[in-house]
Amino acid sequence: MKDILEFRQFVPSEICLSCDGCCRFREEKSEWRPRVAMEEKVPAFFLKDNNQIYSRQNVDIDNYLRVSSCQGACLCGFLKNDNHCAIYDQRPFECGLYPFLITRDESGVAVSAHLSCPYLQEKYGTSEFEEYAAYLKETFATNKMAVFLKRNADIAGEYEEFKDEIARLFTVQANEGALFWEEGLLERQEQVSAFLAKSLSTLSPFHFSQIALWQEHFHFFTRTIDKSLCIFATNHLGTFLYLPPLGDNIKAETIAECFAVMDEVNQGSGVSRIENVPQERLKYFSEEKYAFYEKGKECRYEREDIARLKGERYKSKRSDRNQFLKNNTYEYLSYEPEHKEECLTLLNEWTVSRQRKGQDDVSHAMLLENNRVQQLALKYYQELGLMARVVKVDGCVKAYTFGYPVNDREFCVLFETVDLTIKGLPVFIFNQFVDDPQVRCFKFINVMDDFCADNINKTKMSYRPGRMVPVYVVTKKG
């Protein structure tokens, strides 16, 4: 995060220290107060140089820095009597950027100049200003900045009341292919994957791709506690442990420290928890101290059952598959980068068709999240170790599916996107995928949970799972 903040400053320090404009506000709830980014709220457990400056005491529930009243004025709580900033080296992103702003209007998100700054007024339109604006434009064109702004969208202010004071410079162009690998997660892939493999879990989240593909929605951090790898996830609601501690010897002290880390960040907001806990790992949690509840069940099939579709119970599935084979000219192929654009078109058409079915707000949000996850997988499938196949009908991609091995006995189907207007295609691609030469060595097929969607549940149950594997969430009692 620190490197994002390290802008080459436009206003000289001596000018800033002689000015009485910044860090002072007309009212306690002023929209000019800087907001704190998600990454900046990470506690000292993760960043040793962060001394809890962004605790609840200093940051309100909407992530604005709190201000204090002094002799009729509202001042930033970190402004010292000598006009210096008490947290200058760790000041929020917006403070480092000023007198430039992230703004939002009907034209989109942009970088703008606040013309009320006396120094900027003096330099506006000069070669010095134009050179600095070009420098900012280059900086904001990076992948890292694009994903930072996407994850912290509320930093962009509308400033409608002050539009006469603001000059729009350039639109921020989001790089839709950006992943947060610049922050070092990719470099730790081997380490993280080794811990995940040693866990021997059958649950789908125990794979590196399930972390990397969700980084637009969560900011992940790893910390080693008692030789166990702990993967924390943070969003605007707070921090939780994405998986139970990973290691050979999980101690009660390890779990207690994990909750201490979360509680420090969450400041008693009630979101501290450990997600995606397999049933066999509940033994590590004392029933006196912890509560656990089932958040869902993952659906597991015998691979041979789906590959053969034998017997009366699969009669309708065989009929659908055979109808597809009879009525279509098709190819079942390994996914290649050349298929990406057709897959994206199919994905967007599928998403729109689902949205038209009158989904509630939660389902609508899940559709958009799923869309973005699939976009990233289509681009980074090789780096993430994903196996991918497509089905072409009459020369056009009409279905694709991605998956990965959870362990040496179980293969997970990550997602499957199909043109549902083609009769029998969903059964065909699923049947082909689980009988693919690269999947035949696995005994079980995991298709994850139903995401609380009745239609998904109905489809998965129609294949007669051999087992429904429970997934738990653990919280502290009291």
C-alpha positions in Angstrom: 0.0 0.0 0.0 2.8 2.4 0.9 4.1 2.4 -2.7 0.7 3.6 -4.0 0.9 6.6 -1.7 4.4 7.6 -2.8 3.4 10.3 -5.3 5.9 12.8 -6.3 4.5 15.8 -4.5 3.2 18.8 -6.4 3.1 21.4 -3.6 6.4 22.0 -1.8 6.4 21.2 1.9 7.2 24.7 3.0 4.2 26.0 1.1 1.9 23.4 2.8 3.2 24.2 6.3 2.5 27.9 5.8 -1.0 27.4 4.6 -4.0 27.2 6.9 -6.4 25.7 4.4 -5.9 21.9 4.4 -6.9 19.7 7.4 -9.5 22.2 8.5 -13.2 21.9 7.8 -16.3 24.0 8.1 -18.3 21.2 9.7 -17.7 18.0 11.6 -19.3 15.8 8.8 -17.6 17.7 5.9 -17.3 15.6 2.7 -13.8 17.1 2.4 -12.6 14.8 5.1 -10.2 12.2 3.7 -11.5 8.6 3.6 -9.3 5.7 4.6 -8.8 2.9 2.1 -9.5 -0.7 3.0 -5.8 -1.6 2.8 -4.8 1.3 5.1 -6.9 -0.1 7.9 -4.8 -3.2 8.2 -3.5 -3.4 11.8 0.0 -3.8 13.2 -0.3 -7.5 13.1 0.2 -7.2 9.3 2.2 -4.0 8.9 4.6 -3.4 11.7 4.9 0.3 11.0 1.1 0.8 11.3 0.5 1.7 15.0 -3.3 1.3 15.0 -3.7 4.8 13.7 -6.8 3.8 11.8 -8.7 2.3 14.7 -12.4 3.1 15.4 -11.2 5.9 17.7 -9.7 7.8 14.6 -11.9 6.5 11.8 -15.7 6.6 11.7 -18.0 3.9 10.4 -18.0 5.4 6.9 -14.2 5.3 6.9 -13.7 9.1 7.2 -11.0 10.4 9.5 -12.6 11.8 12.6 -12.2 15.6 13.2 -12.2 17.4 16.5 -13.6 20.8 17.4 -11.2 23.5 18.6 -12.2 27.1 19.2 -15.1 26.9 16.8 -13.1 25.2 14.0 -13.2 21.5 13.0 -9.6 20.1 12.6 -8.3 16.8 11.5 -7.4 14.8 14.7 -3.9 14.3 13.4 -3.1 18.0 12.8 -0.5 19.2 15.3 -0.1 22.7 16.7 2.9 23.5 14.4 0.8 22.7 11.3 2.6 19.3 10.8 0.8 16.1 10.3 1.3 13.6 13.1 1.0 10.6 10.6 2.5 12.2 7.5 4.4 9.0 6.5 1.1 7.0 6.9 -1.4 9.6 5.8 -4.4 8.4 3.8 -4.2 8.0 0.0 -6.4 11.1 -0.5 -4.1 13.3 1.6 -1.1 12.2 -0.4 -2.9 13.0 -3.6 -4.2 16.5 -2.7 -4.6 19.1 -4.2 -5.8 16.5 -6.8 -8.9 14.6 -6.2 -10.7 11.4 -7.3 -14.1 12.7 -8.5 -17.3 11.0 -9.8 -20.0 12.5 -12.1 -22.2 11.4 -15.0 -19.1 11.0 -17.1 -17.5 8.5 -14.7 -14.5 8.5 -12.3 -11.7 11.0 -13.0 -8.7 12.7 -11.4 -9.4 16.4 -10.9 -7.7 19.5 -9.6 -9.0 21.4 -6.6 -8.6 25.0 -7.7 -9.0 26.4 -4.1 -5.4 25.4 -3.3 -3.5 28.7 -3.6 -0.3 27.1 -5.0 -2.3 25.2 -7.6 -4.1 28.4 -8.6 -0.7 30.0 -9.2 0.6 27.1 -11.2 -2.6 26.0 -13.1 -2.0 25.9 -16.8 1.8 26.3 -16.6 4.2 23.7 -18.0 5.0 22.6 -14.4 1.3 21.8 -13.9 0.9 20.1 -17.3 4.0 17.9 -16.6 2.6 16.9 -13.2 -0.8 16.1 -14.7 0.9 13.8 -17.3 2.8 12.1 -14.4 -0.5 11.5 -12.6 -2.2 10.1 -15.7 0.7 7.7 -16.2 0.5 6.6 -12.5 -3.2 6.0 -12.6 -2.9 3.9 -15.7 -1.2 1.1 -13.8 -2.9 -2.2 -12.9 -2.3 -1.7 -9.3 -4.0 1.7 -9.2 -6.9 0.4 -11.2 -7.6 -2.4 -8.8 -7.0 -0.1 -5.8 -9.7 2.3 -7.0 -12.1 -0.5 -7.9 -11.8 -1.9 -4.4 -12.2 1.5 -2.8 -14.9 3.0 -5.0 -16.2 5.2 -2.2 -13.1 7.3 -2.3 -14.4 9.0 -5.5 -16.5 12.0 -4.3 -19.2 13.8 -6.2 -18.5 17.3 -4.8 -21.6 18.6 -6.5 -21.8 21.7 -4.3 -18.2 22.6 -5.1 -18.1 21.9 -8.9 -17.0 25.4 -9.7 -13.8 24.8 -7.6 -12.9 21.6 -9.4 -11.2 21.1 -12.8 -11.6 17.6 -14.3 -8.2 16.4 -15.7 -8.6 12.9 -17.1 -10.9 9.9 -16.8 -9.6 6.9 -14.8 -9.5 4.0 -17.2 -10.0 0.7 -15.3 -8.0 -2.2 -16.5 -10.5 -5.0 -16.5 -7.8 -7.6 -16.6 -6.1 -6.5 -13.5 -5.4 -8.8 -10.6 -3.7 -7.8 -7.4 -0.7 -9.9 -8.0 1.5 -6.8 -7.8 1.0 -6.9 -4.1 3.0 -10.1 -3.9 0.3 -12.8 -3.7 1.5 -14.5 -6.9 5.0 -14.6 -5.5 3.6 -16.5 -2.5 1.6 -18.9 -4.6 4.0 -21.8 -4.2 4.0 -21.3 -0.4 0.2 -20.9 -0.1 -0.4 -23.9 -2.4 1.9 -26.1 -0.4 0.0 -25.4 2.8 -3.3 -25.9 1.0 -2.1 -29.3 -0.3 -1.0 -30.5 3.1 -4.5 -29.7 4.5 -5.9 -32.7 2.6 -9.3 -31.0 2.6 -12.0 -32.0 0.2 -13.6 -28.5 0.2 -13.4 -26.3 -2.9 -11.9 -23.2 -1.2 -8.7 -25.0 -0.5 -7.1 -24.0 -3.8 -5.0 -21.0 -4.7 -7.4 -19.9 -7.5 -10.2 -19.5 -4.9 -8.2 -16.8 -3.3 -6.7 -15.1 -6.3 -10.0 -14.8 -8.2 -11.8 -13.1 -5.3 -9.3 -10.3 -4.8 -11.5 -7.6 -6.2 -13.9 -8.3 -3.4 -11.5 -9.0 -0.6 -8.0 -7.8 0.3 -6.1 -10.9 1.4 -3.2 -11.1 3.8 -1.2 -14.0 5.1 0.4 -14.4 8.5 2.3 -17.3 9.9 1.2 -18.1 13.5 2.8 -21.0 15.4 4.0 -22.4 12.0 0.5 -22.3 10.6 -0.4 -20.2 7.6 -3.4 -18.0 8.3 -5.1 -16.3 5.3 -7.1 -13.2 6.3 -9.6 -11.4 4.1 -10.7 -7.8 4.5 -13.6 -5.9 2.9 -15.5 -2.8 3.9 -17.4 -4.7 6.6 -14.2 -5.9 8.4 -11.7 -8.8 8.5 -12.3 -12.5 8.8 -10.2 -15.7 8.4 -10.9 -17.0 4.9 -9.8 -20.6 5.9 -9.0 -22.3 9.2 -5.3 -22.1 10.1 -3.3 -24.3 7.7 -0.6 -26.5 9.2 0.3 -29.8 10.8 -0.2 -28.8 14.4 -3.1 -26.4 15.0 -3.0 -25.2 18.6 -5.6 -23.5 20.7 -3.2 -20.5 21.0 -3.1 -20.3 17.2 -6.9 -19.9 16.9 -7.0 -17.5 19.8 -4.4 -15.2 18.2 -6.3 -15.3 14.9 -9.4 -14.0 16.7 -7.2 -11.4 18.4 -6.0 -10.2 15.0 -9.6 -9.9 13.7 -11.0 -8.3 16.8 -8.3 -5.6 16.7 -9.3 -4.7 13.2 -13.1 -5.1 13.6 -13.2 -3.2 16.9 -16.1 -5.3 18.3 -18.3 -5.1 15.1 -19.2 -8.7 15.3 -17.8 -9.9 12.0 -14.8 -11.8 13.4 -15.1 -15.4 12.2 -13.4 -18.3 10.5 -14.9 -19.3 7.2 -14.8 -22.5 5.2 -14.1 -24.9 8.1 -14.3 -28.6 7.2 -16.2 -30.9 9.6 -13.0 -32.8 10.4 -11.4 -29.6 11.6 -14.0 -28.6 14.2 -12.1 -30.7 16.7 -9.6 -27.9 17.0 -12.2 -25.6 18.4 -13.3 -25.8 22.0 -17.1 -25.9 22.4 -16.8 -23.8 25.5 -15.2 -20.9 23.6 -16.5 -21.2 20.1 -19.7 -21.6 18.3 -20.0 -23.1 14.8 -22.8 -23.3 12.3 -23.3 -24.9 8.9 -23.3 -22.3 6.2 -23.9 -24.8 3.3 -23.1 -28.1 1.8 -20.8 -28.9 -1.1 -22.1 -31.4 -3.6 -19.9 -34.4 -4.3 -20.5 -37.2 -7.0 -18.8 -40.4 -7.8 -16.9 -39.5 -11.0 -17.8 -42.8 -12.6 -21.5 -42.2 -12.1 -21.5 -38.9 -14.0 -19.1 -40.2 -16.7 -21.2 -43.3 -17.5 -24.8 -42.0 -16.7 -25.9 -45.6 -16.3 -29.2 -46.8 -14.8 -32.7 -45.6 -14.4 -31.8 -42.6 -12.3 -29.8 -41.1 -15.1 -32.4 -41.9 -17.9 -33.4 -38.3 -18.5 -29.8 -37.1 -18.5 -28.8 -39.7 -21.1 -31.8 -38.6 -23.2 -30.7 -35.0 -23.1 -27.1 -35.8 -23.9 -28.1 -38.1 -26.8 -30.4 -35.4 -28.2 -27.5 -33.0 -28.2 -25.3 -35.5 -30.0 -27.9 -36.3 -32.6 -28.9 -32.7 -33.4 -25.6 -30.8 -33.4 -22.3 -30.5 -35.1 -19.9 -29.9 -32.2 -16.3 -29.9 -31.0 -15.1 -30.5 -27.5 -11.7 -28.7 -27.2 -9.1 -27.5 -24.7 -9.6 -23.8 -23.9 -7.1 -21.5 -25.6 -6.6 -17.7 -25.4 -8.2 -17.4 -28.9 -11.5 -18.6 -27.4 -11.6 -15.8 -24.8 -13.7 -13.2 -26.7 -16.3 -15.7 -27.6 -16.4 -17.0 -24.0 -16.8 -13.4 -22.7 -19.7 -12.8 -25.1 -21.4 -16.0 -23.9 -20.8 -15.1 -20.3 -22.3 -11.6 -20.6 -25.3 -13.0 -22.5 -25.8 -15.6 -19.7 -25.5 -13.0 -17.0 -28.1 -10.7 -18.7 -30.5 -13.6 -19.2 -30.3 -14.4 -15.5 -30.8 -10.7 -14.5 -34.0 -10.6 -16.5 -35.5 -13.4 -14.4 -36.2 -10.8 -11.7 -33.4 -11.6 -9.2 -33.4 -9.8 -5.8 -30.6 -7.4 -4.9 -28.4 -10.1 -3.3 -28.8 -12.5 -6.3 -28.1 -9.6 -8.7 -24.9 -8.8 -6.8 -23.8 -12.4 -6.8 -24.3 -12.6 -10.6 -22.1 -9.6 -11.1 -19.4 -11.0 -8.8 -19.6 -14.4 -10.6 -19.2 -12.6 -13.9 -16.1 -10.8 -12.8 -14.6 -14.0 -11.3 -15.1 -15.8 -14.6 -13.6 -12.9 -16.6 -10.4 -13.2 -14.5 -10.3 -17.0 -14.8 -10.6 -16.7 -18.6 -7.5 -14.6 -18.7 -5.4 -16.1 -15.9 -6.3 -19.8 -16.1 -2.7 -21.0 -16.7 -1.2 -19.0 -13.9 -3.9 -20.3 -11.5 -3.5 -24.0 -12.5 -7.0 -24.3 -13.9 -8.1 -26.9 -16.4 -10.5 -25.5 -19.0 -12.6 -26.9 -21.9 -15.0 -25.4 -24.5 -17.7 -26.8 -26.7 -18.2 -25.3 -30.1 -21.5 -25.8 -31.9 -21.5 -25.1 -35.6 -18.1 -23.5 -35.2 -19.0 -21.1 -32.3 -18.3 -21.4 -28.6 -21.5 -22.2 -26.9 -20.2 -23.6 -23.6 -17.1 -23.6 -21.4 -16.1 -25.1 -18.1 -13.2 -24.7 -15.7 -12.0 -26.8 -12.8 -9.0 -27.9 -10.7 -7.9 -30.8 -8.5 -8.6 -30.2 -4.8 -6.5 -33.2 -3.8 -5.3 -36.4 -5.5 -8.8 -38.0 -5.2 -11.1 -35.1 -5.8 -11.6 -32.7 -8.7 -13.7 -29.5 -8.4 -15.8 -28.0 -11.2 -15.3 -24.3 -10.6 -17.9 -23.1 -13.0 -19.8 -24.1 -16.2 -21.4 -21.5 -18.5 -23.7 -22.7 -21.3 -26.0 -21.5 -24.0 -29.2 -22.8 -22.4 -31.1 -22.6 -25.7 -29.3 -25.6 -27.0 -31.0 -28.7 -25.7 -28.8 -31.2 -23.9 -25.6 -29.0 -24.0 -25.4 -28.6 -20.2 -25.5 -32.4 -19.7 -23.1 -33.0 -22.5 -20.3 -30.7 -21.3 -20.6 -31.9 -17.7 -20.4 -35.5 -18.8 -17.5 -34.9 -21.2 -15.6 -32.9 -18.6 -15.7 -35.5 -15.9 -14.7 -38.2 -18.4 -11.9 -36.1 -19.8 -8.6 -38.0 -19.8 -7.1 -35.5 -17.4 -10.0 -36.0 -14.9 -10.3 -39.8 -15.1 -7.7 -40.3 -12.4 -10.0 -38.7 -9.8 -12.5 -40.7 -7.8 -14.8 -37.8 -6.8 -16.3 -34.7 -8.5 -17.0 -31.6 -6.3 -19.4 -29.1 -7.8 -19.4 -26.8 -4.7 -22.6 -25.5 -3.0 -25.8 -24.1 -4.4 -25.2 -20.5 -3.4 -28.6 -20.5 -1.7 -30.2 -20.6 -5.2 -33.1 -23.0 -5.7 -32.5 -23.5 -9.4 -28.8 -24.4 -8.9 -29.8 -26.7 -6.0 -32.4 -28.5 -8.2 -29.9 -29.0 -11.0 -27.1 -30.4 -8.7 -29.5 -32.7 -6.9 -30.8 -34.1 -10.2 -27.4 -35.7 -10.7 -27.9 -37.7 -7.4 -24.8 -36.7 -5.3 -23.2 -39.5 -3.3 -22.5 -37.1 -0.5 -23.3 -33.6 0.7 -20.2 -32.2 2.5 -20.9 -29.6 5.2 -19.0 -26.4 5.4 -18.9 -24.5 8.7 -18.3 -21.0 10.1 -16.7 -20.6 13.5 -17.3 -17.6 15.8 -16.4 -16.8 19.4 -19.1 -17.4 22.1 -20.2 -14.4 24.1 
